[in-house]
Amino acid sequence: MSEQTQGAHRAGGTAVSDREELLVVKGLQKYFPQKKAGLIRRPDAPVKAVDGLDITVRRGETVGLVGESGCGKSTAGRTMLKLLEPTGGTISFEGEDITDAKGTRLRKLRREMQMVFQDPYGSLNPRHTIGSIIASPFEIQAVKPEGGVKKAVQELMSRVGLNPEHYNRYPHEFSGGQRQRIGVARAIALRPQLIVCDEPVSALDVSIQAQVVNLLEEIQDELQLSYIFVAHDLSVVRHISDRVVVMYLGKVMEVADRDTLYEAPQHPYTQALLSAVPVPDPAQSRDRERILLTGDLPSPQHPPSGCVFRTRCWKAQDVCATEEPVLEQADDGRDHQLACFFPSITTDRPTDSTAPSMGRRARGGRSNTADTADTADTAVNDGDASFVAPSSGDSGSEGPTRV
């Protein structure tokens, strides 16, 4: 079976594109009100952290959400879970509009949608034991697991590679990778259908990143979870995602399945992002031009008119300043959308065929990860897991170098 076919199938052999829609977000907006400096503090233009996001997540699918720092991807993830109230747009979960869900209704939804936070140090209460932290979802939702809470918590600890005997220890007694495993255990305690992973490995060492990513994949296979994987590391995103959404300044630039986006991106911003990914083959690296964008990310409080990327785009023309491009189907005949007036179809870019172990493993199979509590955070797995080091490169894009 080809690598692409492996990535497109899950348990039961169903193609991801044919699966039922679990989460549908349309026109999502999250604005943060601002006030001008001074004594009177008059209202100022809001910060448009997320501005018109459309995203669909199917059952058993992983959707990667990528972009540079400040593009709004983490805010989007929190807003989709109703941790932040949306300013506009709609959020539907299992066909039900949950945009205005509050109180008891929202509490019930929390059983189906959870989050793994970025900071494994700040997301755990240092005054609570690990047992009480992992047990908190049972207490909040008034769930009494069979065999008791302690037994359920210890089973969760064992499932994520922690020693169940450490039930009464405190967060400071664990390493960063082990703390992130605690966060994963807490997130899966109630068997949710959707988990938003907000840069879950960015604060970890490279060797530990590989193990946490493999753990997330194994749990997804076991529980048939759907993930929204927020990250800026494009190597990790390529490994774990089925589809990828590229964001810039609160807006979606391009959406495509993983292979299409990495092998034939059409939006200039996506091409610039991919050109920054290291390539393991020195020959390919020498032959490739790096696309260097000029200037800084514009202010989300006062974004540019028209296309928000035009101030840094080498293809920008007059129309880009007066009209905003809408997300439309690309001309490549694939499930591929982009928001650009002047997309480029470039297929002769380097591929990662020479990069070992970067293709996603076949779903449904378990990898030999070293997940014991004593060894989980000491070495990269040397078994047959497909992801071994995020620092290994991916394909990049060829394009004009802008200095």
C-alpha positions as CSV (number, residue, x, y, z in Angstrom):
1,M,0.0,0.0,0.0
2,S,1.3,3.4,-0.9
3,E,2.1,6.0,1.8
4,Q,-0.7,8.3,0.5
5,T,-3.2,5.4,0.7
6,Q,-2.1,4.5,4.2
7,G,-2.6,8.0,5.3
8,A,-6.1,8.2,3.8
9,H,-7.5,5.1,5.5
10,R,-8.4,4.4,9.1
11,A,-10.0,1.5,11.0
12,G,-12.4,-0.3,8.8
13,G,-10.7,0.9,5.6
14,T,-12.9,4.0,5.3
15,A,-11.4,6.9,3.5
16,V,-11.2,10.0,5.7
17,S,-12.9,12.2,3.0
18,D,-16.0,9.9,3.2
19,R,-16.4,10.1,6.9
20,E,-19.1,11.9,8.8
21,E,-18.6,15.5,9.7
22,L,-18.0,16.0,13.4
23,L,-17.2,19.7,13.8
24,V,-18.2,22.3,11.3
25,V,-17.1,25.9,11.8
26,K,-18.2,28.7,9.5
27,G,-17.2,32.3,9.5
28,L,-15.7,32.1,13.0
29,Q,-14.6,35.4,14.4
30,K,-12.9,36.3,17.7
31,Y,-12.3,40.0,18.3
32,F,-10.7,41.4,21.5
33,P,-12.0,44.9,22.4
34,Q,-9.3,47.5,22.9
35,K,-9.2,51.0,24.5
36,K,-7.0,53.9,23.6
37,A,-4.3,54.9,26.0
38,G,-5.0,58.0,28.1
39,L,-7.2,59.2,30.9
40,I,-10.5,58.7,29.2
41,R,-9.7,55.4,27.6
42,R,-12.0,55.7,24.6
43,P,-12.8,52.5,22.6
44,D,-10.3,51.6,19.9
45,A,-10.3,49.2,17.0
46,P,-10.6,45.6,18.2
47,V,-7.8,43.0,17.8
48,K,-9.1,40.6,15.1
49,A,-7.4,37.4,16.3
50,V,-9.6,35.2,14.2
51,D,-11.5,36.7,11.3
52,G,-13.8,34.4,9.2
53,L,-12.4,30.9,9.8
54,D,-14.0,28.0,8.0
55,I,-13.0,24.5,9.1
56,T,-14.5,21.0,9.0
57,V,-13.3,18.1,11.1
58,R,-14.5,14.6,10.3
59,R,-14.6,11.6,12.6
60,G,-11.2,10.0,13.1
61,E,-9.5,12.8,11.2
62,T,-6.6,15.0,12.3
63,V,-6.7,18.5,10.9
64,G,-3.4,20.5,11.3
65,L,-3.7,24.2,12.0
66,V,-0.5,26.0,11.1
67,G,0.9,29.5,10.7
68,E,3.5,31.8,12.2
69,S,3.3,33.1,15.8
70,G,0.5,35.6,16.2
71,C,-1.7,34.3,13.3
72,G,-4.6,33.3,15.6
73,K,-4.4,29.5,15.5
74,S,-4.4,29.0,19.3
75,T,-7.2,31.5,19.8
76,A,-9.1,29.7,17.0
77,G,-8.7,26.3,18.8
78,R,-9.9,27.7,22.1
79,T,-12.9,29.5,20.5
80,M,-14.0,26.3,18.7
81,L,-14.1,24.6,22.1
82,K,-16.1,27.5,23.6
83,L,-13.3,28.3,26.0
84,L,-13.5,31.7,24.5
85,E,-16.8,33.2,23.3
86,P,-16.9,33.8,19.6
87,T,-17.6,37.3,18.3
88,G,-19.3,35.9,15.1
89,G,-19.8,32.8,13.0
90,T,-21.3,29.4,13.8
91,I,-19.9,26.3,15.5
92,S,-21.7,23.0,14.9
93,F,-20.9,19.7,16.7
94,E,-22.5,16.5,15.5
95,G,-25.0,18.6,13.5
96,E,-26.1,20.7,16.5
97,D,-25.4,24.4,16.6
98,I,-23.4,25.1,19.8
99,T,-22.4,28.7,19.1
100,D,-24.6,30.0,22.0
101,A,-24.3,27.0,24.3
102,K,-24.0,27.9,27.9
103,G,-24.5,26.4,31.4
104,T,-25.6,22.8,31.6
105,R,-25.7,22.4,27.9
106,L,-22.1,23.5,27.6
107,R,-21.0,21.3,30.5
108,K,-22.4,18.3,28.7
109,L,-20.5,19.2,25.6
110,R,-17.2,19.3,27.6
111,R,-17.5,15.5,27.8
112,E,-17.2,15.3,24.0
113,M,-14.6,18.1,23.4
114,Q,-11.3,18.4,25.3
115,M,-8.0,20.2,25.0
116,V,-4.3,19.4,25.5
117,F,-2.6,22.6,26.4
118,Q,0.8,23.9,25.2
119,D,2.6,24.5,28.5
120,P,3.0,21.2,30.5
121,Y,4.2,23.3,33.4
122,G,1.6,25.9,33.6
123,S,-1.5,23.8,32.8
124,L,-1.2,21.6,35.9
125,N,-2.1,22.9,39.4
126,P,1.1,22.5,41.5
127,R,-0.9,22.0,44.7
128,H,-2.9,19.1,43.4
129,T,-1.6,15.5,43.1
130,I,-1.5,13.8,39.7
131,G,-4.3,11.6,40.8
132,S,-6.6,14.5,41.6
133,I,-5.7,16.3,38.4
134,I,-6.6,13.3,36.2
135,A,-9.7,12.6,38.3
136,S,-11.0,16.2,37.9
137,P,-13.2,15.5,34.8
138,F,-15.0,12.7,36.7
139,E,-15.7,15.0,39.6
140,I,-16.8,17.9,37.4
141,Q,-19.1,15.8,35.3
142,A,-20.3,13.7,38.2
143,V,-19.2,10.5,36.5
144,K,-18.6,7.4,38.6
145,P,-16.4,5.0,36.6
146,E,-16.7,1.3,37.2
147,G,-14.3,0.1,39.8
148,G,-13.9,3.6,41.3
149,V,-12.1,6.8,40.4
150,K,-8.7,5.7,41.7
151,K,-8.7,2.6,39.5
152,A,-9.8,4.5,36.5
153,V,-7.1,7.1,37.0
154,Q,-4.4,4.5,37.5
155,E,-5.5,2.8,34.3
156,L,-5.3,6.2,32.4
157,M,-1.8,6.7,33.9
158,S,-0.7,3.3,32.7
159,R,-2.2,4.0,29.2
160,V,-0.2,7.1,28.7
161,G,3.1,5.5,29.9
162,L,3.2,6.7,33.5
163,N,3.7,4.6,36.6
164,P,0.3,4.1,38.4
165,E,2.1,4.0,41.7
166,H,2.9,7.7,41.3
167,Y,-0.8,8.5,41.8
168,N,-0.1,10.7,44.9
169,R,2.9,12.6,43.5
170,Y,2.9,16.3,42.6
171,P,3.6,17.9,39.2
172,H,7.0,19.2,40.2
173,E,8.2,15.6,40.6
174,F,7.7,14.9,36.8
175,S,9.6,16.0,33.7
176,G,8.1,18.1,31.0
177,G,7.3,15.1,28.8
178,Q,5.7,13.2,31.7
179,R,3.6,16.3,32.6
180,Q,2.3,16.4,29.0
181,R,1.3,12.8,29.3
182,I,-0.6,13.8,32.4
183,G,-2.4,16.4,30.4
184,V,-3.2,13.8,27.7
185,A,-4.6,11.4,30.4
186,R,-6.8,14.2,31.7
187,A,-8.1,15.0,28.2
188,I,-9.1,11.4,27.4
189,A,-10.6,10.5,30.8
190,L,-14.2,10.9,29.6
191,R,-13.6,9.4,26.2
192,P,-14.3,12.6,24.2
193,Q,-14.8,12.6,20.4
194,L,-12.7,15.7,19.7
195,I,-9.4,16.9,21.2
196,V,-7.7,20.2,20.3
197,C,-4.0,19.8,20.8
198,D,-2.6,23.3,21.2
199,E,1.1,23.0,20.3
200,P,1.4,20.0,22.6
201,V,5.1,19.3,21.8
202,S,6.6,22.8,21.2
203,A,7.8,23.1,24.8
204,L,9.5,19.7,24.8
205,D,12.9,18.4,23.8
206,V,13.1,17.0,20.3
207,S,13.5,13.4,21.5
208,I,10.4,13.7,23.8
209,Q,8.3,15.3,21.0
210,A,8.5,12.1,19.0
211,Q,7.2,10.0,21.8
212,V,4.3,12.3,22.7
213,V,3.3,12.5,19.0
214,N,3.4,8.7,18.8
215,L,1.3,8.4,22.0
216,L,-1.3,10.7,20.5
217,E,-1.5,8.6,17.4
218,E,-1.9,5.4,19.4
219,I,-4.7,6.9,21.5
220,Q,-6.4,8.1,18.3
221,D,-6.3,4.6,16.9
222,E,-7.6,3.1,20.1
223,L,-10.4,5.6,20.8
224,Q,-11.2,6.7,17.3
225,L,-10.6,10.4,18.2
226,S,-10.6,13.4,16.0
227,Y,-7.8,16.0,16.5
228,I,-7.3,19.6,15.7
229,F,-3.5,19.8,15.9
230,V,-2.3,23.4,16.4
231,A,1.4,23.8,15.7
232,H,4.1,25.8,13.9
233,D,6.5,22.9,13.4
234,L,5.6,21.8,9.8
235,S,7.5,18.5,10.1
236,V,5.3,17.4,13.0
237,V,2.2,18.6,11.3
238,R,3.0,16.7,8.1
239,H,3.5,13.5,10.0
240,I,0.3,13.6,12.1
241,S,-2.3,15.4,9.9
242,D,-4.7,14.2,7.3
243,R,-5.6,17.8,6.2
244,V,-3.8,21.1,6.9
245,V,-5.2,24.6,7.3
246,V,-2.8,27.5,6.8
247,M,-3.6,30.7,8.7
248,Y,-2.2,34.2,8.4
249,L,-3.4,37.2,10.5
250,G,-6.6,35.4,11.6
251,K,-7.6,34.3,8.1
252,V,-7.3,31.0,6.2
253,M,-4.9,31.2,3.3
254,E,-5.0,27.6,2.0
255,V,-6.6,24.2,2.9
256,A,-5.6,20.9,1.4
257,D,-4.9,17.3,2.2
258,R,-1.4,16.8,3.6
259,D,0.3,15.5,0.5
260,T,-1.2,18.1,-1.8
261,L,-0.2,21.0,0.5
262,Y,3.4,19.9,1.1
263,E,4.1,18.7,-2.5
264,A,2.2,21.3,-4.5
265,P,1.2,24.4,-2.5
266,Q,-0.2,27.2,-4.5
267,H,-0.5,30.1,-2.1
268,P,2.6,32.3,-1.8
269,Y,2.4,32.3,2.0
270,T,2.3,28.5,2.1
271,Q,5.2,28.3,-0.3
272,A,7.2,30.7,1.9
273,L,6.5,28.6,5.0
274,L,7.5,25.4,3.4
275,S,10.7,26.9,2.0
276,A,11.9,27.4,5.6
277,V,11.6,23.7,6.4
278,P,15.0,22.0,6.5
279,V,15.7,19.4,3.8
280,P,17.8,16.4,4.9
281,D,19.4,15.9,1.5
282,P,22.3,18.5,1.1
283,A,22.0,18.4,-2.7
284,Q,18.3,19.3,-2.6
285,S,19.0,22.0,0.0
286,R,21.6,23.6,-2.3
287,D,19.3,23.6,-5.3
288,R,16.4,25.2,-3.4
289,E,15.8,28.9,-3.1
290,R,14.6,30.1,0.3
291,I,11.7,32.6,0.1
292,L,12.5,35.4,2.5
293,L,9.5,37.6,3.3
294,T,10.2,41.2,4.0
295,G,8.7,43.1,7.0
296,D,6.9,41.9,10.1
297,L,3.5,40.4,10.6
298,P,1.0,43.4,10.4
299,S,-1.1,44.3,13.4
300,P,-4.3,42.3,13.8
301,Q,-5.8,45.5,15.2
302,H,-5.2,47.3,11.9
303,P,-4.8,44.7,9.2
304,P,-4.1,45.6,5.6
305,S,-7.0,46.2,3.3
306,G,-7.8,43.6,0.7
307,C,-5.6,40.6,1.0
308,V,-3.9,40.6,4.5
309,F,-0.8,39.0,3.1
310,R,-0.2,41.5,0.3
311,T,2.2,43.7,2.3
312,R,4.7,40.8,2.3
313,C,3.8,39.1,-1.0
314,W,6.1,39.3,-4.0
315,K,3.1,38.7,-6.3
316,A,0.9,41.4,-5.0
317,Q,-0.8,43.7,-7.5
318,D,-3.3,46.6,-7.3
319,V,-6.3,44.3,-7.0
320,C,-4.9,42.7,-3.9
321,A,-5.1,46.1,-2.0
322,T,-8.8,46.7,-3.0
323,E,-10.4,43.3,-2.9
324,E,-10.2,40.5,-0.4
325,P,-9.7,37.1,-2.0
326,V,-12.2,34.4,-0.9
327,L,-11.4,30.8,-0.2
328,E,-12.1,29.0,-3.5
329,Q,-11.5,25.6,-5.0
330,A,-8.1,25.2,-6.7
331,D,-7.8,24.1,-10.3
332,D,-5.9,20.9,-9.5
333,G,-9.0,18.7,-9.2
334,R,-8.3,17.8,-5.5
335,D,-9.9,18.7,-2.2
336,H,-7.8,21.9,-2.2
337,Q,-9.0,25.5,-1.5
338,L,-7.0,28.7,-1.3
339,A,-7.6,32.5,-1.0
340,C,-5.3,34.1,-3.6
341,F,-5.8,36.1,-6.9
342,F,-2.5,34.9,-8.3
343,P,-1.8,31.3,-7.2
344,S,1.2,29.5,-8.7
345,I,1.1,25.9,-9.6
346,T,4.6,24.5,-9.0
347,T,5.1,20.8,-9.1
348,D,8.9,20.5,-9.7
349,R,9.7,21.1,-6.0
350,P,11.9,18.8,-4.0
351,T,10.1,16.0,-2.2
352,D,11.0,14.2,1.0
353,S,11.5,10.8,-0.6
354,T,15.0,10.7,0.8
355,A,13.9,11.6,4.3
356,P,13.4,8.4,6.3
357,S,10.4,7.9,8.6
358,M,8.6,11.1,7.9
359,G,5.6,9.6,6.1
360,R,2.6,8.9,8.4
361,R,2.3,5.3,9.5
362,A,-0.6,3.2,8.5
363,R,-3.5,3.8,10.9
364,G,-4.7,1.0,13.1
365,G,-1.2,-0.3,13.7
366,R,0.7,0.4,17.0
367,S,4.2,1.5,17.1
368,N,6.9,0.3,19.4
369,T,7.2,3.4,21.5
370,A,9.2,3.3,24.7
371,D,6.4,4.5,27.0
372,T,7.4,3.2,30.4
373,A,7.5,5.8,33.2
374,D,11.2,5.4,33.7
375,T,12.4,5.6,30.1
376,A,9.6,7.7,28.4
377,D,11.6,10.9,28.6
378,T,15.2,9.6,27.9
379,A,15.5,8.6,24.3
380,V,13.9,8.7,20.9
381,N,12.0,5.5,20.1
382,D,14.2,3.2,18.0
383,G,11.4,0.9,17.0
384,D,9.1,1.0,14.0
385,A,7.3,4.2,14.9
386,S,7.0,6.5,11.9
387,F,7.9,9.7,13.5
388,V,11.4,9.9,15.0
389,A,12.5,13.5,15.1
390,P,10.7,16.7,14.2
391,S,14.0,18.3,13.2
392,S,14.3,16.1,10.2
393,G,13.3,18.0,7.2
394,D,10.4,18.0,4.7
395,S,10.0,19.2,1.2
396,G,10.3,22.9,0.6
397,S,9.1,25.1,-2.2
398,E,11.0,26.7,-5.0
399,G,10.2,30.3,-5.6
400,P,11.7,33.8,-6.0
401,T,13.9,34.8,-3.2
402,R,12.8,38.0,-1.6
403,V,15.3,39.7,0.6
